[in-house]
Amino acid sequence: MVREARSVLVLCVDRDNDVGETVSAATPIIGEESFREVATRFAIKRPDDSDSNAMFAALKIYGEIKGEFEEVEVALIAGHREEGVKADAKIAGELDQLLSMRKFDAVVLVSDGPTDELVLPIIQSRLPVLSVHRVVVQQSRGVEESFLLVLRYAKRLFEEEKYKKYVLGVPGALISLYVFLSFAMPSYVWPFTLLALGLGMAVKGFSLDEFIKNTYRASPVIFASLLASLLIAVFALAAGFASISRLSGLSGFEAIGFFLLSNLGEQILVLDLLIVSLLLPLAAQMLEAILGNRKLSASDYGAVLLTVLLRQILLEYSKLLAGSGSIFAMLLWIIITLVALSILVAIRPVVSSLAVRRTL
C-alpha cells in the first residue's frame, strides 16, 4: 500500500491552535523551511509543550520517508482555542485549502495525543491515511521530577483560559455564594448552594448555555421575551406557594385551585402571571415578524386567542377546585374555545389563498 502512493503529506495537527497563538503564525503552514522556522520559534517560547515534540517528530518522519516516494511534503494545520465544532470546522477548511494548492495521494498524521486524533475522520474523508504517529514524551519517574511535572500541569490549570474557569471560576462562585448565604439566610445555606451547583451542572449537561447563546444571536427580541417570561413564571410560582403555605387542611386538588387563584394585589392572580408568561414569547414572535416585514398568519393570531381562552377555562376550573365555581361556566368556556378553534381551522386555507393572490 505504501508503494501505491506517489505523493505523501506529513500532516501535524494543532487542534487548540497553541502554535498559532504563541508565535502569531497564520496557518496552514506548508513546506519544510516554513514548518521548521515556526517549530523552532514555538519550541523556544514553549519548550515544555507537547506540540513542540509533535512538530519536530513530523520533521523527523518527513526526512525519513522523503526518499521513499516521488513527492513528500510537511504541513501544519490548526483549529481553535475553544476546540469542539469551531476547531474541527477550521481544520477542515485549512485542509481543503492545502489540497487546493497541492494534490497528495495519502497522508501521515502526526499527533501529540488523542485530542488531535479526533480530527482523523475529517482527514480520512479527504485523503487516505497511511499512518498515525502519536508522539509520547518520555518522563523521568523520580520523585522530584514527578513533583515538578505536577506543578507544571497545575500551573496550566490556573493560567490557561479554557481550564481556569472551571478550576477557579466555578469553585470561587460556590464559595462566595456559601459565604453570602451564611450571613443572609443561614438556615438555607446548603439547599441554595446545592441548588446553584445542580443548576450549573444541568446547564452544562443539557447545553443550555449554547441554546441561550444561539437564541440570542438568532433573535434578541425572542430571547428577551423568554427571559422575561421565565422571571414572571418564577415570581408567580413563588408567590403562589407562599400563599398556599399559609393555608392548612387542603387536599391536593384544593391546593391547586387556591394556588392558581392566589391574589397578588389589584385583582392580579397567579394564573394571570402564568398566562402572561405564555403570551410574551408569542407576542415577541409577532413583533419580530412585523419588524421583518413578514405577514402574520392565522396561526399567530390563533395561538394568542387560544392562550387567552385557556386562561378562562383554567380560571373556572380553579374555582371548582377551590369549591366556589360552576361546572356550567367551565363547560361554556370549553365550548367557546372549541368553536374558536374550529373557525380558525376552517378559515386558515382561505386566508392562505388570499395571501397568495395578493403576492401574485
Buried (B, 14 or more C-beta within 10 A) or exposed (E): EEEEBEBBBBBBBBBBBBBBEBBEBEBBBBEBEBBBBBBBBBBEEBEEBBBBBBBBBBBBBBEEBBEEBEBBBBBBBBBBBEBEEEBBEBBBEBBEEBBEEEEBBBBBBBBBBEBBBBBBEBBEEBBBBBBBBBBEEEEEEEEEEEEEBEEEEEEBEEEBEEEEEEBEEBEEEBEEBBEEBEEEEEEEBEEBBEEBBEEBEEBEEEEEEEEBEEBBEEBEBBBEBBBBBEEBBEBBBEBBEEBBEEEEEBEEEBBBBBBBBBEBEEEBBBBBBBBBBBBBBBBBBBBBBEEEEEEEBBEBBBBBBBBBBBBBBBBBBBBBBBEEBEEEBBEBBBEEBEEBBEEBEEEBEEBEEEEEEEEE
